[in-house]
Amino acid sequence: MLILAGLGNPEPKYEKNRHNVGFMAVDAIARKWGTTPWRARFQGLACEGQVDTPNGPVKLLLLKPKTYYNEAGRAVGEAMKFFKLTPADVIVFHDEIDIAPGRFRMKAGGGAAGNNGIRSVTSQIGDAFRRGRIGVGHPGDKAMVMHYVLGDFHKVEHQWLDPLLDAVTDALPFAAAGDDERYQAEVLRLAPSPKADPKKPRE
């Protein structure tokens, strides 16, 4: 089994925030690969599905913590312990301000780089879990970061966001098979985005 957890905040007012792109990714995956209704579980909302890989089917637990972004680790840790999984069986999708808008990076292990949601997950399960880092860009001023990530995506940003979420979903069999490098490459092939300075808006 693979746990796919999205970072975000549960109230409707946060629904379209950049900080909630992790929820958006898990929602998109659920629409294609999920088979059970969302229900309250593991201090969040969860549903189950299955993805076919060259090595056979892999079960999925999709998880949206309701503990708020900065305490997401409580939900992820509870789910991982329940299924007796390891951190390598966990992928956390989240917004990344140090990656240009529309870019996507997979990473296993490492620090939190100031992301309190990632710090919370690390405090519960260690740092060896996998991260699906969705680039949202940087406002250019550290003092503006909180306002920026808690702001909604602009209409024009959906021109790259929607294809990227589709690509994260469609390429998932590679991640389920454990090939994160190929998963990242396939996402960027399906939703190509130029490398750019994260502090500059995408053209």
Secondary structure, 3 states (H helix, E strand, C coil): CEEEEECCCCCHHHCCEHHHHHHHHHHHHHHHHECCCCEEECCEEEEEEEEEECCEEEEEEEEEECCCHHHHHHHHHHHHHHCCCCHHHEEEEEEECCCCCCCEEEEECCCCCCCHHHHHHHHHHCCCCEEEEEECCCCCCHHHHHHHHCCECCHHHHHHHHHHHHHHHHCHHHHHCCCHHHHHHHHHHHCCCCCCCCCCCCC
